[in-house]
Amino acid sequence: MSQIVPTVVMQVTQQDMFEHVLNDPLLGSSIYANIALAGLTLLLFAYMGRNVADPRAKLIVVSVMSVSAVSIASYTGLASGLTIGILEMPDGHAMSGATTELAHSGETVEGTISLWGRYLTWAFSTPLILLALGLIAGSDITKIFTAIIFDIGIMITGLAAALTTSSYPMRWVWYGISVTFFLVVVYILLFEWSEDAREAGTEEIFSTLKILTVVLWFGYTIWWALGNEGLAVIDSVGLTSWGYSAFDIVAKYLFSFLVVKYVVDNVGKVSGGSEYGATTSGVP
Ligand code: RET
């Protein structure tokens, strides 16, 4: 006969999560710093790109500006507690049976904190990064579409890996699917678009952006495995979050800065001309 062991599970509210972020300096700063940077870069890129008139060049600028815009929403979701949750990890996970002390009340709850909103919003921000890269490389719509679809796949299956609490191996199955999708994107970046960029005469900037992207995106992948949601080699939620925030600063804001600067200085190289809707004069 099975015995039912009563356990006390405290209900964690969204307000608890909001106040926890507010009162945990490491976790809080990893979020608030990025809201500020996303806002500042959005204004900076709007200013830098103010004279770009060519529609294709403008599309590249708008696409990286949108990364900052999505970032504001993404980090606001985390700051407000909307996209943060406490998850009880399955048996076998390093954080199984772990408890979390809420920074504002000192109360202890069962489970570990997941900032799952990150993975969700990456499904919106990273396609914009790839759109900018594909356009700079002069790639065609088929390859851009393929890269973007697999990229959305990375983030949604990454979200599934983070949220699966039914079985420890299933978390890694999701992770494996996500990594497989990631390798498709890496292939397009390293081989397809590198070749396209050579033909388009943009190989120099593309090669810098490609290295930055591939190295950092592998960084995110490894960080997930090491962080509190993976093997928990780094079990601090604040440190895990700062890792992603630091990657974000380079992979989004520095990346976008390099893109906007290049486009502003080299409009001719990324212009689509009249085929892209540009008129040769202001007269219709
Ligand atoms: C996860 C875990 C599952 C396996 C893989 C991942 C890769 C994530 C990447 C994120 C890049 C994010 C960026 C955000 C900018 O807004 C989801 C961590 C492969 C590559 C650039």
Boltz pocket constraint, residues with backbone or C-beta under 6 A from the ligand:
constraints:
  - pocket:
      binder: B
      contacts: [[A, 67], [A, 119], [A, 121], [A, 122], [A, 125], [A, 126], [A, 154], [A, 155], [A, 157], [A, 158], [A, 159], [A, 161], [A, 174], [A, 175], [A, 178], [A, 179], [A, 182], [A, 216], [A, 217], [A, 218], [A, 220], [A, 221], [A, 224], [A, 248], [A, 251], [A, 252]]
      max_distance: 6.0
